[in-house]
């Protein structure tokens, strides 16, 4: 089994900031907008480098999405950024009508997603955003796993013609994917090949899945680990091929049970390769205050719970 090395913990929102700057240097059509969260979304470097291509919209997320849609219609490539809770739930109608229905080339930069936002608590945490965004026709949904992949996903989003929801977070997490690996929208990355069970993970849970696979290996269990960085469009072929090989699947995500990656994979397997499944997710709950580490353990989103789910599905 391949061993992945944590090259230094970094927050994925900083990966977005670096990727945004690189995308801006590569294409003068790239512009950035934020709802009074320039520092939180690490847009500072872009704003300093391209002040005439940066718009501070204030605490008015719905207006920001409308401005971004207008800029897209004129040929710009706007990245509109805010907290995941505010740019989805608070602005859903504008996203539906002006971005998805209009199929405008807007990139929704969604930071501080999931419960790992931590101490800010339930009002600022979102565990339902993937369900909201993947329900919109034509919306691409990307949830990268670390700093490097977030940077490369941001660059790929800038090159993609169409609406994109790009999800990332605040806490510093292991950085372990190749720095120069191009991000391919719609591709699931097989991190480790295995034969006994498949662990499918997305976002912050990919590192936990790799740690679970190491723990399982010490017990003689060979787990295949798949990083689903693009939730929509989903790489069904890779998932089905793995399920047919291992005969058991675990899906791990920092999201509620309703409408997330787990239910999406379950639907694919029901149609194409019925397979025993277990899901590791936040259940039917809101978030709460606590450190990211405490909340990951409390909601069962760590390596130990993933390994337990893997052994459970193998015994079914």
C-alpha angles and dihedrals in degrees: 000000000000114000116221119211124216101227092190133316115268134166116251091225087067088054087056091050093052092044092049091053092048091048089050092052091049097047126028090203091071112104131173132218131181140181099234092301104103093133096041091053093043093239092138096102093049092048091050094047096042109023091161090056097049124087123193103203098179124222093329107105097169091053090047092057090048091051090047091052090051092050090050091053089056091054101266124130104228125195108199112194137195141123112306092243093052099042093051113029097030095045104031097123093051091048091049097047104032104029110025101029091040090042090220121176095252124144113208107209105204117190134178092033125170128010094303087086078087125182096027087078138206099327091061099033120084125199097165104055097101090055090051096047100042090053090065114093113246096009115136112214119203125182110175123196107224146002096281095047092046091053092050093043090054090053090048091049090055090055094047116093107224143042117317133186108206115191125197140147151233107236124088107251134175115291107212113140121097113281094222100039108127113232115238115202110227096022125121112210118224101215095179131009118227143163108208106056139354121231113195115190140168136199118345090356093069092078090047089051091053090050090049090051090053091051091048091049089060086060093049096260117133109208126191111218121203124188109211099195092160110054093177121061087031121211094235095170094061093046095047093047091052094046091051089052101046101028092216134072136194120189117200124190142153092237140087121281092248117084099348134121093286094061090042092054091044090056092050093049093045088058101038112018118006105216136168109262142190125190128213109196144119094281121216096324144110120235127259139200120285142100115297090249093050093048094047089055095042092052093043095246101133136097094267093058092045091052090048091052090049092055091045094054091048090058095052 
